[in-house]
Amino acid sequence: MSKKLLRQLTLARCVPYRPYKLTARQLQEKLEEEGIQVSLRTVQRDLEEMSGMGLFDLTSDDRSKPHGWCFERNGLNDFANFMPLGLAMALKTWNDQAADLLPASVLTELTPIIDKATQVINDSQSELAGRWMENVVQLPKPFAGSPEMRRATTIRDALWRGRKFTAEIKRQIKGRTVWLRYEQVNPLGIVGRKDGTMLLCTMSDMDPKIYGIPFEHIKDVELTSRPVTQPREFSTNKLVREKGYQEEAETIHFVGRVTNSGRPLLEDTIPGHNPRLTRYDKQSMMVETDVKDSPEFRRWLTDMAGKVEVLAPESLKTAK
């Protein structure tokens, strides 16, 4: 969902119904309270666009200045009345399976739309839709009031609102596990993994290193008013690729034939556990190792291109 659509949905939620009305300036202030920083002109353009679409039945009272804005009817539900079944299915499936990927404030904004999506599906009496909703099963989630859920919600809201937070973080120092208090945790990204969700962050303005910290290693989270500091050229996807934050790779038993390259291949240069070198023939050696099929191992294979012939496993033989 685009930032513009989210902004306009938030704006629609802030607009009152007749006889009450709010000016564009007042609506701008309400958006800022929701963590959305936009200019007054942007708010005015959004209101004019939403009114011109005719979907919201949004009107302005031009009998006095500044103009006041209000809905003649329930504007957000009026917009939802135009929802096709396909969009309703997508929204309902997303809400059931992945709603925890969004901050709580955004979920609140979208509640009327999700309710309408459910109604559209039920009213459609579609056999395909009914079968989908019955057979796509939602896994159990933690109790909404649990400390774990509140912690995760606060961390996501910090990233969404662009605000630092204070927290206690579990660290390993000289072989000891300790909980340390940090006053300027700077959230930069969130990475979902099978073993849990991880926050990418810096820990203080004095330490530029970006850490990957499991949510379960963070507690007593409290938002501050300090804005997030964005490192230069930071990219979550780039960091995931470089640091290997992806899911734990599968361990494979690699067997290869190393041709005589004019210099010996030392066992300590072979990646993995228990690397072994044995004579294959007069011109080559056989290398065996138990290794994670990781980006680092693939780079080693690439660096050894023309010198290593893959004998096993079969999946590496056909990999490009």
N, C-alpha and C positions, 0 to 999 in steps of 0.2 A: 504494500500500500504506500502511495507516494506521500511525501511530507505535506504537500498542498492539500490532498484529500483529508489527511488526519487533522490538519489545521482547520479546514472548513467544517469537518464534523464536530470538532471541539467548539468552534464558533457557533455552530447551530445549537449545541447544547447550552450555550451561554445566553442566547437570545431569548427574551421572555415572550409570553403570549399576551395579546391585547387584553386588557387595557394598559398593561405595563409596557415600558419601552426603555431602551438604553441607547446612548449615543455611540458612535464609532470609537471615540476616545475611551469611554467606559468599557467597551468590549475589548479594546486593546489591553487595558489593565487586567481584565479577567483572563485573557490569554497569557499574560505575563505571570499571573498567579499559578497557571497550569504549567509553567516552565517553557512557554513558547514565546520567544522574543521576536517580534516583527514590528515594522514601522506602521504608523497610523495610516499612511497611504495604502499599504498592503491590505490592512483590514478593510479600508473603504472599497478597494478593488474587489476583495472577496465577497463583501456584502452585495455589491452591485452585480457581480457575476452570479451569485446564488439567487438573487432576486430575478435576474434576467432569465435564468434557466426555467423558471416557472414550476420547479419541482417542490420547492420548499414553502410556497405561498408566503414568502418573506416580503414585507412591505416596510416603507419608511414614512414617517409622519413629517411632511414638509411644511406644515403650518407654522412652524417656528424653527429657529436655528439655535444650536446645531440640531440636525434631524435625528429623530429617535427611531430605532428599529424594533420590530416585533413580528411575531408569527400570527397569522389569522387563525391557523389551525395547528395541530401538532406537527411541526415542520420536519423533524427527524423521521418520524414514522411515515409522513407523507412521501419523503424521499425513498424510504424502504419499500413503499408500495410498488415501486417500479422494478423491484429485484427479480431477475429471472431465476429459474430453478437451479441452473448450473452454478450461478454465483452463490445462491443459498446453500447448496451442497458444499461448495468450497469453504465458505465461512463457517458452517457448522462443523465440518471435519477438522478444520484448523482449530476451532475453539475447543473441541473435544481432545485433540491430540497434542497441540503445541501452544496452548494459550499461555503457558508459563514462560514462553520466550519473550513476552512483552511486559513492560512495567505496569504496575497496578493502575496508574492514572490513565493510561491508554485503554486498558481493559474496561474501565468504568465508562469511558466515552463510547465504547463500542457495544455496550450491553443492549441498548435498544435495537441495534442492527442485528445482533445475534438472535435476539428474541424474535425479530421479524423473520430471519432466515428459518428458524424452527417452524414458525407459523406457515411460511411458504411451502416448506417440505410436507408438513402435515396436510395442508389444503390441497396440494397437488395430487394426492392419492396415487403417486407414481410408484409402480411396482419396482422399477429399477432403483429409485431413490430409497424406498423402504428397505430393499434388500441390502443396499450399501450401508445404511445406518445401522442395520441389524448385525452385519457381518464385520464391520470395521470396529474393533473393540478397543476401548480406552483402558490402558493399564492403570492399576491403582496409583493414586498420588498421595503424598503426605497430607495429613490433616491440615486444613487451611489455617488453623490457629496455632500450629506448632511453631516452636522457635526456629526450626529449620526453614519453614516456609517464609516466616517474617524476615529472616536474615537474607534469604535469596531475593525477596521482593525489594528490600531496601538497597541491596547491591545493584540490582537492575535499575531501580529508580535513580540511583546516583549516576549511573552511566547515561541514562536517558536525559536527565536534567543537567548533565555536565557539572556535577558538584563533587568535591572531595568528601571523604568521610573519615571518621575515627573508628578504630576497631582494634581488637586483640587478635593477633595472628600467630599461629603455631609455627615455630621455627626449630631447626636442628642446629645447635651450636656446640661444637666440640663433642659430638656424640650424644648430647643431652637434648631432650625435647622440652622446650619452654614456650610459654605464651607471653608475647611482648606487646605492649600498647603502642600503636602508631597513630599520630595525630593528623597526618596529611596523606592518607592513602589516595592515590590519584588513578581512578578507574579509566582504562583505555579500551578494553575489549573483553568479550566473553566467548569462551570456547566450550562447546558441548562435547562430552566424551562418554563412552559407555560406563566408565568408572566414576562418573560424576562431572559436574560443571566446574570450570576453572576461570578465574579472573586474571586478566592481564593488566598489570598496574605498575606504577612506580611507588616507592614507599615514602619518599620525602623529596623536597626540592633539592637537597644536597646529594642525593643518590640517583643518577640518571638511569641506572640499570632497570630493565623491564623484567618483572618477575611473573611467573605463572603460578597462581596460588589456588588450590582447590577450595571451593566454597566451604567445605567441611572444616577447613583450617582457619576459618574466619568467624569471629563471634563478636557480640556486643557492638554491632554496627550502628553508627549514628551519623546522619548527614550533617555537613557543615555548610556555611554560606560561601565558602571559598570555591572559585571556579576551577574546573579541570585544566591542567596544563598539558597541551598536546605536543609531544615530542616532534621534532622536525622529521618529515618524511616517514612518519609512523604508519604502518599498515598491518592490521591483524593477520590478513592472509599471508603476507610476506613473512611475518614472524612465525606463523604456524609452519610454513615450509622450511624455514631456516632452522628452527629449534626442534622440529619433529614433535609438535604437540598433538599430532594425529593419533588415532587409536594404536595401541600396542601392536606391533607387527608380528606376523606369524613366524615361529622358529622353523627353519628348514635345514635339511642336511645337504650342503652344497658339495658337489664333486666336480672338479675341473681338471683339464689337462693344460699345463703351462709349458709353452715352448721355450727353448733356450733363447733368452733375450740378450745373451752376452754378459749378463751379470746375474748373480745368484738371487733367488727370491727368498728372503728371510721369513721364518715362521712368524715373527712378531709383527710383520707387516700385513699379515692375512687377517681380515676382520672375523669376529665371531669367537666362539669358545672351542677349546681343544683343537686348534688347527694342526693338521698333519701333512707332511710332505714325504712322498715316497717316489721311488724311481718308476716311471711309466715305460719309457724306452730310452734308447741312447740319446735322443734329441729332446726329451721332455720329462717333466715331473707331474705326478698326480697330487692335487691339493684337495683336502677334505676339511670341512669346518661346519660346526653347528652355529648358524647365524640368523639374526632377525632380518626378514626381507624388508629392509628399511631404505629410505632415500640414500643414506650413507653407503649401504652395501651396493646399491645400484650405481652410485657414483664410482665406487671402486671397480666394478665391472666395466664401466665406461672407460675409466682411466687405463684399464688393462686390455682394452680392445685390440685385437690382433695378436695378443699374447696368451689369452685364456680361452680354451674351448670348453663350453658348458657340457658336462656329461649327465648331470642330474641336479635338480629335479627337471622333469619334462616341461613344466610351466616356464622355466627360465630359458629353455631352448627356443621356444616359440615367441618369447617376449621380444618386443621391438624397442 
